[in-house]
């Protein structure tokens, strides 16, 4: 009845009026929500969990500034410039990323409003994107400026083949038996040997435990039983939305065979369910939401300190793989396939000739990396390969005593001892 009265009074479609009001009153928070929903549900290349996580992080930044409840049309370009400039000094990359996300969200909403307006035969109510002021005034850094800044600040620190690469591997190999670090050490070593991103290999499962259909959509490792590709690792829906397949070198295959035995033992010892036992890198805690290992930051810091390396991040391991490819003059086409860059013609299916070439290069890269740490090389090499002359194995530092409140059992024992003494 209310709607009927409104139609009689205004001579307008109330649904159309509501759409107009919605576009005119669009807040920045609503723009983020609508754009995020579009990214997650679109048919072509739906956003990965990592992409959505980055979008949420950008939205939270504007929420911290109390901007998400503001109407887009009320946000002045000058105000955007001031806020952008204030954030550039501390964290320029994160700052630029947040404002690019805001601009993209508003731009997408403007496009949808233009379509609605054209369909209704009216002028669009959201006509300008205030965040475009940053692009118009060229306030974002160029690629050259970003690269120069990274070099000046020393943010990229790949392991050098001549020195730190071997030291890191020798220390990591010795650290396997300290404080139950074997899974973490294998995780970091394989990240180095594959040149992959941290989000790609962490969720890998054992391929023989998956059905044929599950293998198409699940990151996994295959050691035996694949007539087409042999031993390989498959990353499902990587950062650029594509699947990525890599051959396994002989020493990575040996490392994974040992990983298979130790991961099964770990899962049983920790009382994990069968669901967690499918992972190549099972989580260390039963409370893990994912069921797989994912954060090696603390272990990497310990390895770096023990090896005497000033700076090293997980992504530096990927850069170290790239540095070895440069040393070996790996062809550019092969480099792009191994790195799975967005601008490369990468696919997870290959002809036999292509796959043979990739397998050959992967074995050569792997051999050169591990040869920098002779003790590791000798432990993983095929039996028929000759031993390398190796120094005395590194002796890992003992695990640090955990600080904090003593256990209740220890307190009770101590009280008992004091009582007996009295």
C-alpha positions as CSV (number, residue, x, y, z in Angstrom):
1,X,0.0,0.0,0.0
2,X,2.8,2.3,0.8
3,X,4.5,1.6,-2.5
4,X,1.3,2.2,-4.4
5,X,0.8,5.6,-2.7
6,X,4.4,6.5,-3.6
7,X,3.8,5.6,-7.2
8,X,0.7,7.7,-7.3
9,X,2.4,10.7,-5.7
10,X,5.7,10.6,-7.6
11,X,4.7,9.0,-10.9
12,X,8.0,7.1,-10.6
13,X,9.1,3.5,-10.2
14,X,10.1,3.1,-6.6
15,X,12.7,0.4,-7.4
16,X,14.4,2.9,-9.8
17,X,14.2,5.6,-7.2
18,X,15.9,3.2,-4.7
19,X,18.7,2.4,-7.3
20,X,19.3,6.1,-7.8
21,X,19.5,6.7,-4.1
22,X,21.9,3.8,-3.7
23,X,24.3,5.1,-6.3
24,X,24.2,8.6,-5.0
25,X,24.7,7.5,-1.4
26,X,27.4,4.8,-2.1
27,X,30.0,4.7,0.7
28,X,33.6,3.7,0.3
29,X,33.0,0.7,2.5
30,X,30.1,-0.4,0.2
31,X,32.3,0.1,-2.8
32,X,34.9,-2.2,-1.3
33,X,32.3,-4.9,-0.4
34,X,30.7,-4.9,-3.8
35,X,34.0,-5.0,-5.6
36,X,35.2,-7.8,-3.4
37,X,32.1,-9.8,-4.1
38,X,32.6,-9.3,-7.8
39,X,36.2,-10.6,-7.6
40,X,35.2,-13.7,-5.6
41,X,32.3,-14.7,-7.8
42,X,33.3,-13.7,-11.3
43,X,33.5,-16.5,-13.9
44,X,36.8,-15.6,-15.4
45,X,39.8,-15.9,-13.0
46,X,38.0,-15.5,-9.7
47,X,40.2,-14.0,-7.1
48,X,42.4,-16.3,-5.0
49,X,42.3,-16.3,-1.2
50,X,45.5,-14.3,-1.1
51,X,44.1,-11.6,-3.4
52,X,41.0,-11.3,-1.2
53,X,43.1,-11.1,1.9
54,X,45.0,-8.2,0.4
55,X,41.7,-6.5,-0.5
56,X,40.5,-6.9,3.0
57,X,43.7,-5.4,4.4
58,X,43.3,-2.4,2.2
59,X,39.7,-1.9,3.3
60,X,40.8,-2.1,7.0
61,X,43.2,0.7,6.4
62,X,40.4,3.0,5.3
63,X,38.3,1.7,8.2
64,X,41.0,2.8,10.6
65,X,40.8,6.3,9.1
66,X,36.9,6.3,9.5
67,X,36.5,6.6,5.8
68,X,34.5,3.5,5.0
69,X,31.2,5.1,6.2
70,X,31.8,8.2,4.0
71,X,30.0,8.7,0.7
72,X,32.3,8.5,-2.2
73,X,31.1,11.8,-3.7
74,X,31.9,13.5,-0.4
75,X,35.6,12.5,-0.3
76,X,37.5,15.5,-1.7
77,X,40.5,14.8,-4.1
78,X,42.6,17.2,-2.0
79,X,41.9,15.2,1.1
80,X,42.9,12.0,-0.7
81,X,46.2,13.6,-1.7
82,X,47.0,14.7,1.8
83,X,46.2,11.3,3.3
84,X,48.3,9.6,0.6
85,X,51.3,11.8,1.1
86,X,51.1,11.2,4.9
87,X,51.5,7.5,4.4
88,X,54.2,7.5,1.8
89,X,57.1,8.1,4.2
90,X,56.6,5.0,6.5
91,X,55.3,2.3,4.3
92,X,55.1,3.4,0.6
93,X,54.3,0.1,-0.9
94,X,51.4,-0.8,1.4
95,X,50.2,2.8,1.2
96,X,50.1,2.8,-2.6
97,X,48.5,-0.6,-2.7
98,X,45.6,0.5,-0.4
99,X,44.8,3.6,-2.6
100,X,45.0,1.5,-5.8
101,X,42.5,-0.9,-4.3
102,X,40.2,2.0,-3.4
103,X,40.4,3.5,-6.9
104,X,39.7,0.1,-8.5
105,X,36.6,-0.5,-6.2
106,X,35.1,2.9,-7.0
107,X,35.9,2.6,-10.7
108,X,34.1,-0.8,-10.9
109,X,31.0,0.7,-9.1
110,X,31.0,3.6,-11.5
111,X,30.9,1.2,-14.4
112,X,28.0,-0.7,-12.9
113,X,26.2,2.6,-12.3
114,X,26.7,3.7,-15.9
115,X,25.1,0.4,-17.1
116,X,22.1,0.9,-14.8
117,X,21.7,4.5,-15.9
118,X,21.8,3.6,-19.6
119,X,19.3,0.9,-19.0
120,X,16.9,3.3,-17.2
121,X,17.5,6.1,-19.7
122,X,18.9,8.5,-17.2
123,X,22.2,10.2,-16.4
124,X,24.6,8.3,-14.0
125,X,24.7,9.6,-10.5
126,X,28.2,8.5,-9.8
127,X,30.3,10.3,-12.4
128,X,33.7,10.9,-10.9
129,X,36.3,8.8,-9.1
130,X,38.1,11.1,-6.6
131,X,41.0,8.6,-6.2
132,X,42.0,9.3,-9.8
133,X,43.7,12.5,-8.6
134,X,46.6,10.3,-7.6
135,X,47.1,9.0,-11.1
136,X,46.4,12.3,-12.8
137,X,49.1,14.0,-10.6
138,X,51.5,11.0,-11.1
139,X,51.8,10.5,-7.3
140,X,52.4,6.7,-7.6
141,X,56.0,5.6,-7.9
142,X,57.2,4.3,-11.3
143,X,58.6,0.7,-11.6
144,X,62.1,2.2,-11.9
145,X,61.7,4.2,-8.7
146,X,60.4,1.1,-6.8
147,X,63.3,-1.0,-8.0
148,X,65.8,1.8,-7.1
149,X,64.3,2.2,-3.7
150,X,64.5,-1.6,-3.0
151,X,68.2,-1.6,-4.0
152,X,68.9,1.5,-1.8
153,X,67.2,0.0,1.2
154,X,68.6,-3.5,0.7
155,X,65.2,-5.1,0.7
156,X,66.2,-7.8,-1.8
157,X,68.8,-10.2,-0.5
158,X,69.1,-13.4,-2.5
159,X,71.6,-16.0,-1.3
160,X,74.8,-15.7,-3.2
161,X,76.0,-18.8,-5.0
162,X,79.6,-18.0,-4.0
163,X,79.1,-17.8,-0.3
164,X,75.8,-17.6,1.6
165,X,73.9,-20.2,-0.4
166,X,76.1,-23.0,0.8
167,X,76.3,-21.7,4.4
168,X,72.5,-21.5,4.6
169,X,72.0,-25.0,3.3
170,X,74.6,-26.6,5.6
171,X,73.0,-24.9,8.7
172,X,69.5,-25.8,7.6
173,X,70.4,-29.5,7.1
174,X,72.0,-29.6,10.5
175,X,69.0,-28.0,12.1
176,X,66.5,-30.8,11.1
177,X,66.9,-32.7,14.4
178,X,66.7,-29.6,16.6
179,X,63.4,-28.7,18.3
180,X,61.4,-30.9,15.8
181,X,62.3,-28.6,12.9
182,X,62.4,-31.2,10.1
183,X,59.2,-30.2,8.4
184,X,60.2,-26.5,8.5
185,X,63.7,-27.3,7.1
186,X,62.2,-29.4,4.2
187,X,59.6,-26.6,3.6
188,X,62.4,-24.0,3.2
189,X,64.7,-26.2,1.1
190,X,62.0,-27.1,-1.4
191,X,61.0,-23.5,-1.6
192,X,64.6,-22.8,-2.6
193,X,64.8,-25.7,-5.0
194,X,61.5,-24.9,-6.8
195,X,61.7,-21.1,-6.7
196,X,58.1,-21.0,-5.7
197,X,56.1,-18.6,-3.6
198,X,55.2,-19.4,0.0
199,X,51.5,-19.7,-0.8
200,X,52.1,-22.2,-3.6
201,X,53.8,-25.2,-2.0
202,X,52.6,-25.0,1.6
203,X,49.2,-26.6,0.9
204,X,50.6,-29.4,-1.3
205,X,49.2,-32.9,-0.7
206,X,50.4,-36.4,-1.7
207,X,49.1,-37.0,-5.1
208,X,48.6,-40.8,-4.7
209,X,46.0,-40.0,-2.0
210,X,43.9,-37.9,-4.4
211,X,41.5,-39.0,-7.1
212,X,42.0,-38.0,-10.7
213,X,39.4,-35.2,-10.4
214,X,41.0,-33.9,-7.1
215,X,44.4,-33.7,-8.7
216,X,43.0,-31.1,-11.2
217,X,42.1,-28.6,-8.5
218,X,44.5,-29.5,-5.6
219,X,48.2,-28.6,-5.2
220,X,50.0,-31.9,-4.9
221,X,53.2,-33.9,-5.4
222,X,53.6,-37.0,-7.5
223,X,56.6,-39.2,-6.9
224,X,55.5,-42.4,-8.8
225,X,52.8,-43.6,-11.2
226,X,52.4,-40.8,-13.6
227,X,53.2,-42.0,-17.1
228,X,52.9,-38.5,-18.7
229,X,55.0,-36.3,-16.5
230,X,56.8,-38.6,-14.0
231,X,57.8,-37.1,-10.7
232,X,56.4,-33.5,-10.5
233,X,54.8,-30.9,-8.3
234,X,51.5,-29.2,-9.3
235,X,50.4,-25.8,-7.9
236,X,46.7,-25.2,-8.3
237,X,45.5,-21.6,-8.9
238,X,48.6,-19.7,-8.2
239,X,48.9,-16.0,-7.6
240,X,48.1,-15.2,-11.3
241,X,45.1,-17.6,-11.2
242,X,46.8,-20.2,-13.4
243,X,47.8,-23.8,-12.6
244,X,51.6,-24.4,-12.6
245,X,53.4,-27.7,-13.0
246,X,57.1,-28.3,-12.3
247,X,59.3,-31.3,-12.8
248,X,61.2,-32.7,-9.8
249,X,64.9,-33.1,-9.9
250,X,66.4,-36.3,-8.6
251,X,67.5,-34.8,-5.3
252,X,64.2,-33.1,-4.6
253,X,62.6,-36.4,-5.3
254,X,64.8,-38.1,-2.7
255,X,64.1,-35.3,-0.2
256,X,60.3,-35.8,-0.8
257,X,60.6,-39.6,-0.3
258,X,62.2,-38.9,3.1
259,X,59.5,-36.2,3.7
260,X,56.8,-38.8,3.0
261,X,58.1,-41.1,5.7
262,X,58.7,-38.4,8.3
263,X,55.4,-36.6,7.7
264,X,53.5,-39.8,8.3
265,X,55.5,-40.3,11.5
266,X,54.8,-36.8,12.6
267,X,51.1,-36.9,12.0
268,X,50.8,-40.2,14.0
269,X,53.0,-38.9,16.8
270,X,50.9,-35.7,17.1
271,X,47.6,-37.5,17.0
272,X,46.4,-35.8,13.8
273,X,43.3,-37.1,12.0
274,X,43.6,-38.7,8.6
275,X,42.6,-35.4,6.9
276,X,45.8,-33.8,8.1
277,X,48.0,-36.7,7.0
278,X,47.5,-36.0,3.3
279,X,49.7,-32.9,3.5
280,X,53.3,-32.9,2.5
281,X,54.0,-30.4,5.3
282,X,51.6,-31.2,8.1
283,X,51.0,-28.6,10.7
284,X,52.7,-28.7,14.0
285,X,49.6,-28.2,16.0
286,X,46.2,-30.0,16.1
287,X,44.6,-26.5,16.4
288,X,45.8,-25.5,12.9
289,X,42.9,-24.3,10.8
290,X,44.5,-25.4,7.5
291,X,46.1,-28.6,8.6
292,X,49.4,-27.8,6.9
293,X,52.6,-26.0,7.8
294,X,52.7,-22.4,6.5
295,X,54.8,-20.0,8.6
296,X,58.6,-20.6,8.7
297,X,59.5,-17.0,9.8
298,X,60.9,-17.9,13.2
299,X,62.9,-20.9,11.8
300,X,64.2,-18.8,9.0
301,X,65.4,-16.1,11.4
302,X,67.2,-18.7,13.5
303,X,68.9,-20.2,10.4
304,X,69.9,-16.8,9.2
305,X,71.4,-15.8,12.5
306,X,73.3,-19.2,12.8
307,X,74.6,-18.9,9.3
308,X,75.7,-15.3,9.8
309,X,73.5,-13.9,7.1
310,X,72.4,-10.3,7.7
311,X,69.0,-10.3,5.9
312,X,66.9,-13.1,4.4
313,X,63.2,-13.5,3.8
314,X,61.2,-16.4,2.4
315,X,60.8,-14.5,-0.9
316,X,64.6,-14.1,-1.0
317,X,64.7,-17.9,-1.5
318,X,62.7,-17.5,-4.7
319,X,65.1,-14.8,-5.7
320,X,68.1,-17.1,-4.9
321,X,66.6,-19.6,-7.4
322,X,66.5,-16.8,-10.0
323,X,70.1,-15.9,-9.2
324,X,71.2,-19.5,-9.9
325,X,69.3,-19.4,-13.2
326,X,71.2,-16.3,-14.2
327,X,74.5,-17.9,-13.2
328,X,73.6,-20.9,-15.5
329,X,72.4,-18.7,-18.4
330,X,69.0,-20.4,-18.4
331,X,67.0,-19.3,-21.5
332,X,64.5,-16.6,-20.9
333,X,61.6,-18.8,-21.9
334,X,62.5,-21.4,-19.4
335,X,63.0,-18.8,-16.7
336,X,59.5,-17.5,-17.2
337,X,58.0,-21.0,-17.1
338,X,59.8,-21.8,-13.9
339,X,58.8,-18.5,-12.3
340,X,55.2,-18.7,-13.5
341,X,55.1,-14.9,-14.2
342,X,51.8,-13.4,-15.2
343,X,53.2,-12.2,-18.5
344,X,54.6,-15.6,-19.5
345,X,52.8,-18.1,-21.8
346,X,52.7,-20.6,-19.0
347,X,50.5,-23.7,-18.9
348,X,50.3,-26.8,-16.8
349,X,50.3,-29.1,-20.0
350,X,53.4,-29.6,-22.1
351,X,54.5,-31.5,-25.1
352,X,57.1,-34.3,-24.4
353,X,59.9,-32.1,-25.9
354,X,59.0,-29.1,-23.7
355,X,58.7,-31.2,-20.6
356,X,62.0,-33.0,-21.3
357,X,63.7,-29.6,-21.6
358,X,62.2,-28.3,-18.4
359,X,63.2,-31.5,-16.6
360,X,66.8,-31.2,-17.8
361,X,67.1,-27.6,-16.7
362,X,65.5,-28.3,-13.3
363,X,68.0,-31.1,-12.6
364,X,70.9,-28.8,-13.6
365,X,69.7,-25.9,-11.4
366,X,69.0,-28.2,-8.4
367,X,72.5,-29.8,-8.8
368,X,74.2,-26.4,-8.8
369,X,72.3,-25.2,-5.8
370,X,73.0,-28.2,-3.6
371,X,76.6,-28.6,-4.8
372,X,77.3,-25.4,-2.8
373,X,76.6,-27.5,0.4
374,X,78.5,-30.7,-0.2
375,X,77.1,-32.5,2.9
376,X,73.6,-31.9,1.7
377,X,74.5,-32.9,-1.8
378,X,76.1,-36.1,-0.7
379,X,73.1,-37.0,1.5
380,X,70.5,-36.6,-1.4
381,X,72.4,-37.5,-4.6
382,X,71.6,-40.7,-6.5
383,X,73.8,-43.6,-5.5
384,X,75.7,-43.7,-8.8
385,X,76.8,-40.1,-8.6
386,X,80.3,-39.5,-7.1
387,X,80.7,-37.9,-3.7
388,X,81.8,-34.4,-3.4
389,X,84.6,-33.5,-1.1
390,X,82.9,-32.1,2.0
391,X,83.9,-30.2,5.2
392,X,82.9,-31.4,8.6
393,X,79.1,-31.2,9.0
394,X,77.8,-28.1,10.7
395,X,76.8,-28.7,14.4
396,X,73.5,-27.0,15.0
397,X,73.1,-24.9,18.1
398,X,71.1,-26.4,20.9
399,X,67.4,-25.4,21.2
400,X,67.0,-22.4,23.4
401,X,65.3,-23.0,26.7
402,X,61.7,-21.8,26.5
403,X,61.1,-18.8,28.8
404,X,57.8,-18.2,30.6
405,X,55.9,-19.6,33.5
406,X,57.0,-23.0,34.7
407,X,54.6,-25.9,34.3
408,X,52.3,-26.8,37.2
409,X,54.0,-30.1,37.6
410,X,57.4,-28.4,38.0
411,X,56.0,-26.1,40.6
412,X,54.4,-29.0,42.5
413,X,57.7,-30.9,42.5
414,X,59.6,-27.8,43.7
415,X,57.2,-27.3,46.6
416,X,57.5,-31.0,47.6
417,X,61.3,-30.7,47.6
418,X,61.2,-27.6,49.8
419,X,58.8,-29.3,52.2
420,X,61.1,-32.3,52.6
421,X,64.0,-30.0,53.2
422,X,62.2,-28.2,56.0
